[in-house]
Every structure is written in C-alpha cells, then in structure tokens.
Amino acid sequence: MKLAVFVSDLRNTVDTLDRLKAEKLGIILVQNGVYHAAIKENGSASPLLKKSADFYALSEDLETRGLSSSNIASGIKVVNYSDVVDLIFNNYEKSVWL
C-alpha cells in the first residue's frame, strides 16, 4: 500500500508512524507540522525526518510561519496545494492525518 501521512502538529509522531506499514510512505508536513522541517534540537534534525519516507512541506504553511525553502532540511520537497492534490490522487492509495 502507498500511504500519504499528513503531519499537522509539532508533537512527536514518530511512535505512531512506526506502527504504520506501507510499501511507500509519503509524509506531508502541513500547518505546525512544517516546523519539523526547520527545527533543530541539540543540533540534529527532527526525529521525524529520520523515517524512511518521501517528505513534503506545504509552501503556504511555511510562508505563514516565516520560513522558506532555504530554511528547511535537505531532502524535503516544498509543494503547494495543487501539488498535494496531485500527490494524493497520483502517488498514494490512502491518506491519514496525524
């Protein structure tokens, strides 16, 4: 199964993600979830970014929080709403919101 996971909060969601089984996992950072893309704790990236997945961050939510593509970790693709719709319909079979 190809699964898209929307992460909308900064709280630690790694435990929940560890329980999800998918052949392809896409993590879409939205709302306050985009802070995972930028926040460094003790000099290291968010534990969420250590997951084996494709990562996306919604550009409108980054901009709302004063962040830009130059402020986020490498390996995260910045997408807009239209791109998210394309991902849901073309790349993933199911989606879940955390």
C-alpha positions as CSV (number, residue, x, y, z in Angstrom):
1,M,0.0,0.0,0.0
2,K,1.2,3.5,-0.8
3,L,0.3,5.8,2.2
4,A,0.4,9.6,2.5
5,V,0.6,10.8,6.1
6,F,-0.3,14.4,6.8
7,V,1.5,15.7,9.9
8,S,-0.1,18.9,11.2
9,D,1.5,19.2,14.7
10,L,4.9,19.6,16.1
11,R,4.4,16.9,18.8
12,N,6.3,13.7,18.4
13,T,4.5,11.5,15.9
14,V,7.3,9.0,15.3
15,D,5.8,6.3,17.5
16,T,2.6,6.4,15.5
17,L,4.5,6.4,12.2
18,D,6.4,3.3,13.4
19,R,3.1,1.4,13.6
20,L,2.1,2.2,10.1
21,K,3.1,-0.3,7.4
22,A,3.4,0.8,3.8
23,E,5.4,-0.2,0.8
24,K,5.7,3.6,0.0
25,L,5.4,6.3,2.7
26,G,4.9,10.0,2.0
27,I,5.0,12.4,4.8
28,I,3.3,15.7,4.0
29,L,4.1,18.5,6.6
30,V,1.2,20.9,7.0
31,Q,0.2,23.6,9.5
32,N,2.5,23.5,12.5
33,G,3.9,20.2,11.2
34,V,6.2,22.3,8.9
35,Y,8.3,23.1,12.0
36,H,9.7,19.5,11.7
37,A,11.4,20.7,8.5
38,A,13.2,23.5,10.2
39,I,13.6,23.0,13.9
40,K,16.9,21.7,15.1
41,E,17.1,20.0,18.6
42,N,20.6,19.8,20.0
43,G,22.0,20.4,16.6
44,S,20.2,17.5,14.9
45,A,17.1,17.3,12.7
46,S,13.7,16.3,14.0
47,P,13.4,12.6,14.7
48,L,10.5,12.5,12.2
49,L,13.0,13.2,9.4
50,K,14.9,10.0,10.1
51,K,12.0,7.9,8.8
52,S,12.3,6.2,5.5
53,A,9.8,8.2,3.5
54,D,9.4,10.9,0.9
55,F,9.0,14.3,2.7
56,Y,6.9,17.3,1.5
57,A,6.2,20.6,3.1
58,L,3.4,22.9,2.2
59,S,4.8,26.2,0.9
60,E,1.8,28.3,2.2
61,D,2.2,27.0,5.7
62,L,6.0,27.6,5.6
63,E,5.4,31.2,4.5
64,T,2.7,31.8,7.1
65,R,5.3,30.8,9.8
66,G,8.1,32.9,8.3
67,L,10.0,30.0,6.8
68,S,11.2,29.5,3.2
69,S,12.7,26.6,1.2
70,S,16.1,27.9,2.2
71,N,15.3,27.4,5.9
72,I,14.3,23.7,5.7
73,A,16.3,20.5,5.9
74,S,17.5,19.0,2.6
75,G,15.5,16.2,1.2
76,I,12.2,17.9,1.8
77,K,10.3,18.9,-1.3
78,V,8.3,22.2,-1.0
79,V,4.9,21.8,-2.6
80,N,1.7,23.9,-3.0
81,Y,-1.9,22.9,-2.6
82,S,-2.2,21.8,-6.2
83,D,0.9,19.6,-5.8
84,V,-0.7,18.0,-2.7
85,V,-3.8,17.1,-4.6
86,D,-1.7,15.6,-7.4
87,L,0.2,13.5,-4.8
88,I,-3.0,12.2,-3.2
89,F,-4.5,11.2,-6.5
90,N,-1.4,10.0,-8.4
91,N,1.1,8.8,-5.9
92,Y,-0.7,7.4,-2.9
93,E,-3.6,5.0,-2.4
94,K,-4.6,6.0,1.1
95,S,-4.0,9.0,3.3
96,V,-4.1,9.6,7.1
97,W,-4.0,12.7,9.2
98,L,-1.9,13.0,12.4
